[in-house]
């Protein structure tokens, strides 16, 4: 096989998850190839924004300013089942906002980032087969070519070819309802549209027309039934019919830019890894779009996996580090599946669901409940089970101000960080993988904290012996190098 066809990691799928994973791997010098079957990025906007944890991740890699310049900051609140609620107080973040930015823009910017750090991206290249052995994975491409890598990651969506090829089951619940989604011109006056939408949404929350400018709207309306062919796009006539059913008018919709449908199926892969092949993003989990968690969940998978897979490729990471990807991320996905199912129940027009919605609305008036659900949806309450009793261990650490600058500004290279407020600790033996920062943070009352490259706290305390145990656990043996 030609040298040009040999990589460390092949990523199947050039969506947000795959592109972010490619960027994370490249920070560690991993040779990465992204295979994307489509010639161009999709024109449709399925996701509309980034939640707090994703915003933090961008800041940790020095990318936040370029994304802020292309989006709009909105206050947090009213995420859970669309129930009106104010922005909660006391959120554990320095980035208490949601960034409104269309997925088309996110895709483009993540592709630019992956390319600028050296990832190879091949479009019109569909993975059709794979085989693996003790040293790597051979990927078969639709044009008949074959590529070789040490690992392969399936980021190829809910109908993942990779998942099917490695025989991983995808159990869960099928769709019970379909929703039509598209962008199209609207002939009715804007004030009339908004008045009718406000009235319909009192009873049907899966309904809306949002102006995009120049007479074009993003239209969401319940479908008549469940589509047998999940890949077939709906027709404009279906939109008109369903708009008349729910609103008594079709608003004069015409000239669609794109039309699609989505269901409320929820599924979770039984495992995230089969030897040298792994799954991330929608290839590992699908769920209803309530709360806007899908794209964010995939980005967070990639952020968790990138440094672990890089350490495995370079030979310094213990096997347990790569195993921890599934152990940490699968429970998070299970929680998202559960909370989106709950939200769908609350959005139903059935009498029992309406009664439950009224009850949850009352509970959201309690600040602790509002904060709890907001932190769940925005993923800042995620805590991985590392063991130990320290309240910080397993949680990601918010951006904090040090005497010399911000914590997140120290994490742009994707390495571990030891924040040492004593000046007595050491990362000797791990200095090629962990940065030692001696500084003071008035907001934190611990002597030292070890952060993994994804910002989660691996250790907190003042014992050098305990610190070295966790350095070995997450960053391999002292003195280990890159190969």
N, C-alpha and C positions, 0 to 999 in steps of 0.2 A: 504494500500500500504506500502511495506517495507520501513524503514527509508533510506536504502541504495539507493533507487530509487527516493529520493526527493532531488531536487536541487533548487538553486535560479534561475539559467538561464540555459536553454538547447540551444545549438547552433547546428543547422542542417547544416552540411557542414564543412569539415576539410581542406579546401583550405586556401590560405593566409589570406583572410578576416576573416574567422571564427577563425583561430588560433591566429591572432593578437588581435581580440576582446576578446578571452578567456584570453589572457595574460593581457590585460588592466583591465578586470574585476577582475582577481585574485590579482592585485596590491591593490585592495580595499577589499580583503577578501571575495569576492562573490564566492559561491559554483557553479562551472561551469562544465557542461558536454558537450563535443563535440561529435556529432554523425556523422560518415563518412561511407558511404555505401561501399566504396572500401576497399579491404584488404590491399592494398599498395598504396603509393603515385603514381600518374601517371608518366610514364617514359618520356613523351614528354615535350619539352621545348617550351611553347607558348610565354612566356615573357622572355626578355633577359636583363632586367635591372631595376634599381630603379632611379626615378627622384629626384630632389632636395628636394621637400617637404617630401617625404618618407625617404630620408637620414636624414633630420632634425629630423623626428620623432624617428628614431632609436637612434640618438644622445641624444634626450630628455629622452630616457629611458635607456641610458647607454649601448646600444647594438651595436653602430656603429663600434667599433674596430673589433669585431668578424666578422662582415659582410665585412668590408674592407679587412680583411685577406683572404676572399674567393672570392673577386671580383677584378675588374680592373677599375681604374678611367679613364674616358674619358672626353675630353673637351665638353662643351655644344655647340650646334649649329647644323643646318641642320635638325631640328626636324620637322618643319612644311612642310608636304607633301614631305619630303625628298629633299627639295630645298636647294642647297648648300649655306651655310651662316657661317660666322665666329662666334666664341664665342662672345656674346655681352658684352660690358663693363657696369659697374655700376649696376650689378644685386644685388637685395636686399637679399643677403644671404652670409653666411660665408662658404657655402658648394657648390661652383660653379663648380660642375662636375656631370656627370651621372655615376652611378656605374654599370658596366657590370657584371652581375651575373645571371646564368641560373635560371629559375623558380624552377627547381628540387632542386637546392641548397637552394633557398629561402624557399621553402616548408619544407625541412628537418630542417633548422635552426629555423624556426618559430614553428615547432612542438616541437623541443627540448626546446625552450623557454617556451612554454605553459606548458609543462610537468614539467619543473624545478620550475615554480612558483605555481604548484599544480593543474592545470586543469586536469580533467579526460577525456581521449580521448578513444573512443570506435570505432574501425574499424569493417567493415562488419556488420554495424548497420544502416539500412535504415529506415528513417522516412516514414511511410505510411499513417498516419492519425493523426489528432489532434482535440481537443475540448478545449474550454476555458470557465471559469466562472468568478465570481467576485474575486476569490482569486488566480487563477492560470491557468495553461495550462496542459492538459494531452496529452502526446505524445504516439502514437502507433508505435511500431517498427515491422519490417518485421518478426521477429521470434515470434510474438504474445505477447511480453511483453509490459507493459505500464509504462511510467515514468511520474513523476510529477515535475513541476517547477513553479515558480512565473511568469516567462517570458520565451518566446521562440523567438529566432532570426533565420530567414532563411538566411543563407549564402550559399545556395545550387545551385548557378549558374543560368544561363540564362533560363534553363528549370525548374526552381524552383518548387518543389513539395509544399513547404510551401506557396508560393504565390498563387498557384492554390487552395490550401485547404482553404485559407482565402478569396478567391473570389476577389482578387485585379486584375484589368485589367492591361494589359501590351501593350498599344497602341504604334504604331510607324510605321516604314517603313520596309517591308520585304527585304530580300537580292535581289540585282539586279545582282550581280556577285559572283561567288565562287572562292576561291583560294586554291590550293593544297599545303600542307605543310608536310614535313617529313624529316627524317634523313636516309641516305642510303649511301652505298659505291659507289664511282665514279671511272670508269675505265680510263677516259681520263687524260692526263697529267695536273697538276695544272696550268701551264702557259697557256695552251690551254683553259682550263675552264675559267680562269679569263679574257682572251682576248675576248672570245665569250660573256661572261656576260656583260662586259663593253659595247660592241656594242649593245646588245639587250636592255640594260637599257636606252639607249638613247631615245627609244620609249615606252618601257613597264617597268614601275617602280614596278609592281607586279611580278617581276622576279628576281631570284638570287640564287646563289649557294655559300654558305659560308663554308670554311673548318673547321672541328672540330677536325682534327687530325687523323692519321693512315688511310688516304684515305676515311674517312667518311665526308659527307657534309650535311649541312642543306639546303634543296631544297625548293624553293618557285616558283610556276608557276601558271598562271591563269588556272582555270578549263574550260572544254568545255561548261558547262552549269550549271544550278542550280540543285543541288541534291534534289530529292523528299524526300529521307530518310536522314534527317539531322544527324542521329546517325550512319549511316553506313560508315565505313572507306573506303577510295578509294583503288584501287589496284595499284600495281607497274606499270601495263600496262598503266594505265591512265597517270601516270607521264611521262612515256616514250613517249606516243603519244603527250602530250602537250609540252614537251621539244622539240620534233622534229618540232612541229608547230611554236614555237616561236624562236628556235635557230638553226633549221636545223639539229640537232643532239640530241641524248638522253644521250650523255656523257658516255655511257656504265654503266648507273646506275643499281645497283643490291643489293641484300641482305639488304632490308630495316629493320631498327630498329623499326620504327613506322611510320604510315601514317595517315594523317588526312586532313580535309578541314575546311575552315571557310568562312563565308559570310560577307557581309557588312550591315547586318540588324542593325537597330537602334531602340531601344524601351526604354520607361521610365515608370516605375510603376506609376499608378495614385496616389497612396499614399504609404507611407513607414511604416505605422502602422495601425493595426486593433486591438484595445484594448491592449491585453498583448502580441501580436505577432508583431514583427518588421522584416523589410527586410534590407539587406545590400549587397554591392558588386554587382555582376552580377545578383543576384536575383531581384535587384531593377532597373538595367539599363544595356543595352548592346549597343554596338556601334562598328564601324570598328576599327581595331587595329592601325590605323595610329597615329603616335606620341608616341606609347608605353604607353598609359595612363590607360589602363584597370585595370591591377593589382594594380597600384598605387592608382587609384580612390577608389578601394575597401578597401585598407589599410587605406586610409584617412577617409572613412566612419566609419570604426571600431574605429579609433582614436577619432573621434568626439562622437561616441555613447557610448564608454566604460565607461567613468566617469559619464556620465549622467544616464545611466542605473544602475550603481553601487549606485549612490546617491538615486535613486528611490527605489532600493531594500532595502537600509539601512534606508530609511525614512526621510532623511534630505533634499532631493531635492524637490522643488516645482514642481507641475505637468507641469508647463510651461517649465521647463528645458528639460524634455524628449520630449515634443512637439517640442522644438527647433531643435531636430535632423533632422526631415523632413524639417522644414522651412529653415535650413541652407544647408543641403546636396543635396536636390532635385534640387535647382537652379544650383548648381555646376555641377551635372550630366547632366542637360539640356544643359549647356554650352559646356560640353565635347561632347555630342551628336551632337551639332551644328558644333563645330570646326572639328570633324572627318568627318562629311558629307562634309564640305567645302574642306577638304584635299582630300577626295576621288574624288571630282569633278576635282581638280587640277591634280590628278594623271591619269586621263583618257587620252586616245589617241585621243579623238575627237578634231576636229580643234578648236572649241570654247574653250575647256578646255586647249589646248596647248597655245592659245593666252592669256588666263587668267593666266596661269602659268608663261609665260614670264613677264607679268605685275607684278605679285606678287614677282617674282625674282628681278625685279628692285626696288620694294618697300623695300625688305629685305636688300638692300644696305644702307638704312637709319638706323642709329644705334637705333633710338627710336622705329622703327617698329620691328626690329630684337629683341630688348629687350622685347617689349610688347608681341610678340608671344612666345618667349622663356619662359617668366614668366607665360604665360597662360598654356602652355603645361606642365611645371614643377610644376604648382599649387601654386607658391609662390605669385601670385597676388590675390589669393582668399581673399575676404573681406566679412564677414558676416554682415548683417544689424542689428546692435545693437541699432541704434538710436544714437543721439549725434553728435557733430560736430568735435570732436578731430580727427585729421588725422590718429592716430594710432588705434582708437577703431574699433574693428571688424577684424583687420588684425592679422596675427600671427607675433610675434616678432622674428627677426633673432637672432642667437646666438651672444651675445656681451660679451666683456671682462669687468669684474668688477675688483675692486681693489684686491679682494680676490680670484678671479677665473673666470670661465666661467658661463654664465647664464644657459646654458642647463645642466650643471653638477648639478644644484640645482633641476632639475625636474625629477629625476630618479624614485621617488616614486609615481608619478602621482597625486600629490596634486596641489592645486592652489598656486600661489606665488605672494606675494606683495613685489615688489622691491621698497624700500623706500630710496630715496636719501636725505631726510630731517631729518630722525630720529624722526619725530613728529607724524607719523601715527601709527595706531594700527589695529590689527585684533582680539582684545579681543572679545571672544564669538564665534569666528570662527577658533581658533587655532588648532582644531582637523581636520580641512579641508584645511586650508591655511597656508603656511609657510611665516613668516614675515622676510624678508631679508633687513637689513639696510646696504647699500653699495653704492658706487659711480661708475657710468659708464660715462667715459668721452665722449663716443660716443652719449649719449642720453641727451637731454636738457629739460627733464620734471622732476618735483619733485618726482612723484610716479606713478607706473603703477601696475595694478592688472591683472595677467595672469590666465586664466582658465587652467585646467590640460592639455588641448590640445595646449597650447601655444598662444592662441588668446587673444588679449587685451580686457578686459572687462571694464576697466576704466583707465583714466590717468588724473592726476591733483594733487591738494594739499589739497582738502577739505575733512575732515574726515566724514562729514555728507554725501556728495555725494558718498564717498567710501563705507560707510555702506549700502547705498541703493543698490549698485551693489553687495556687498557681500551677501545681502539678496536675490537679484534676482537670482544669480547663485549658491549660496552655502547654501541657506535656512536660517532659523531663527537663530539668535544668541543663543548660548547655546544648539542647537540641537545636538544630539549624534547619535551613531550607534546603531541599534537594531538588 
